[in-house]
Amino acid sequence: MHDLFKISLAKRDSLLSPETNAIRLIDGSGDGFPGVILETFADRWLLSTSTDRIPETLRDRLLKSRKPVYWKRLDQHQKESPSHLGGPEVTEPFLMRENGMNLEISFQSGYSQGIFLDQRDNRSQVRAAVQTGSRVLNTFAYTGAFSIAAALGGAETTTLDLSQPYLNWSKRNFSHNDLDPGAHHFCKGDTFHWLKRFAKQGRQFDGIILDPPTFSRDEKGRVFRVEENYGELAALAINVLAPDGWLLCSTNCKTLPPGAFERQLLSASPRRFKATHNAMPADFTGDPYLKSVWLR
């Protein structure tokens, strides 16, 4: 166990730098730790397990690190914040860095801490894809990390999410990067509703990010399932996509194969797109659950 722990951390040393200090250190079975995930956020560690038990040798190793260590169960129904396991307590939000971006993290914010590290390479590509003055729409935006990446690349962004607290968090992330939130747009509400509204307004975007939840139900009881309805979502997005625009579509739905995902996307529009699949970041050595398709 100790050797696997050392090996897992050592093979990721090259991914850590002053510009990026948040990565996955242990990725379950991919590193010989089934059901265990360890991530570092600016030298603060978050352990996630699929059971209520931490392997004793791993627990000892974590505690001996003397780093702040927090622990949560991998349970989609859990709403509680991670619990303090060892080391100094982290009682306030703090900043991590990803490819030069400053992003606010909180271990007191419930199940999600403010970032999904598996999208790191996609965010980097979004930043590289935009040009000064590009218009980028970030749907299901959570805390706005994709918006920050696009804005730092020179884009004018629209950040869309159902949650006002997350939109406020997004605005703080803009400020953490010396970006003026007032120079960008923030929309609260349902993505399907807003895409239809943008189409009626004649608004177009040069780039659109779609990363919906695998399953959701709107206020009218309408159910969205990635396996069945992603094409409908993509079609609405394509309706407001500029002629030479790009679309980044992601899903972590394990039951949707990459080929079926691509077919659903390409059949959603009469426009002809070239589809490019992105691999997951190098620190994600386990199940390649995240499917990311660029349509250009």
FENNORPE-V141007 format. One record per residue. N is the residue number from 1. RES is the residue in one small letter. PSI is psi in whole degrees, -180 to 180 (999 if undefined). Layout:
n	res	psi
N	RES	PSI
N	RES	PSI
This chain:
n	res	psi
1	m	-43
2	h	-42
3	d	-43
4	l	-39
5	f	-49
6	k	-43
7	i	-44
8	s	-46
9	l	-40
10	a	-39
11	k	-5
12	r	1
13	d	-40
14	s	-16
15	l	-18
16	l	139
17	s	173
18	p	-23
19	e	-24
20	t	113
21	n	23
22	a	114
23	i	174
24	r	124
25	l	-35
26	i	129
27	d	68
28	g	-136
29	s	-23
30	g	-20
31	d	14
32	g	18
33	f	74
34	p	133
35	g	13
36	v	131
37	i	135
38	l	126
39	e	148
40	t	134
41	f	99
42	a	48
43	d	18
44	r	125
45	w	139
46	l	118
47	l	133
48	s	132
49	t	153
50	s	-7
51	t	176
52	d	4
53	r	135
54	i	128
55	p	131
56	e	-42
57	t	-34
58	l	-42
59	r	-45
60	d	-42
61	r	-41
62	l	-43
63	l	-35
64	k	-17
65	s	-23
66	r	13
67	k	158
68	p	123
69	v	127
70	y	158
71	w	136
72	k	156
73	r	141
74	l	86
75	d	117
76	q	-16
77	h	-8
78	q	138
79	k	-11
80	e	153
81	s	159
82	p	151
83	s	150
84	h	126
85	l	-38
86	g	170
87	g	-174
88	p	144
89	e	148
90	v	102
91	t	-8
92	e	155
93	p	152
94	f	170
95	l	136
96	m	169
97	r	139
98	e	112
99	n	42
100	g	-8
101	m	142
102	n	126
103	l	136
104	e	131
105	i	146
106	s	130
107	f	6
108	q	17
109	s	15
110	g	-152
111	y	-35
112	s	138
113	q	0
114	g	-3
115	i	148
116	f	108
117	l	-21
118	d	-12
119	q	10
120	r	-50
121	d	-37
122	n	-41
123	r	-40
124	s	-40
125	q	-35
126	v	-45
127	r	-39
128	a	-26
129	a	-23
130	v	161
131	q	163
132	t	125
133	g	-5
134	s	151
135	r	117
136	v	132
137	l	124
138	n	104
139	t	161
140	f	50
141	a	-18
142	y	-121
143	t	14
144	g	20
145	a	-40
146	f	-37
147	s	-42
148	i	-46
149	a	-45
150	a	-42
151	a	-39
152	l	-23
153	g	-5
154	g	5
155	a	155
156	e	121
157	t	152
158	t	120
159	t	122
160	l	125
161	d	156
162	l	-24
163	s	122
164	q	-41
165	p	-38
166	y	-35
167	l	-39
168	n	-39
169	w	-42
170	s	-44
171	k	-38
172	r	-38
173	n	-36
174	f	-48
175	s	-36
176	h	-19
177	n	20
178	d	33
179	l	139
180	d	113
181	p	-28
182	g	-16
183	a	3
184	h	175
185	h	144
186	f	127
187	c	129
188	k	129
189	g	-172
190	d	133
191	t	-43
192	f	-44
193	h	-47
194	w	-36
195	l	-40
196	k	-39
197	r	-43
198	f	-40
199	a	-43
200	k	-33
201	q	-11
202	g	17
203	r	143
204	q	153
205	f	146
206	d	-20
207	g	141
208	i	134
209	i	126
210	l	116
211	d	70
212	p	163
213	p	153
214	t	-36
215	f	138
216	s	164
217	r	126
218	d	-179
219	e	-19
220	k	5
221	g	4
222	r	130
223	v	138
224	f	124
225	r	128
226	v	-43
227	e	-28
228	e	-30
229	n	2
230	y	-36
231	g	-39
232	e	-42
233	l	-45
234	a	-39
235	a	-41
236	l	-39
237	a	-40
238	i	-28
239	n	-24
240	v	18
241	l	131
242	a	156
243	p	-39
244	d	22
245	g	173
246	w	156
247	l	127
248	l	116
249	c	126
250	s	152
251	t	145
252	n	21
253	c	114
254	k	-21
255	t	1
256	l	106
257	p	152
258	p	-41
259	g	-42
260	a	-36
261	f	-48
262	e	-44
263	r	-40
264	q	-39
265	l	-46
266	l	-26
267	s	-2
268	a	-12
269	s	147
270	p	-16
271	r	147
272	r	125
273	f	153
274	k	127
275	a	132
276	t	128
277	h	135
278	n	139
279	a	165
280	m	161
281	p	158
282	a	-25
283	d	-6
284	f	90
285	t	-7
286	g	-138
287	d	123
288	p	67
289	y	-29
290	l	122
291	k	127
292	s	121
293	v	124
294	w	130
295	l	122
296	r	999
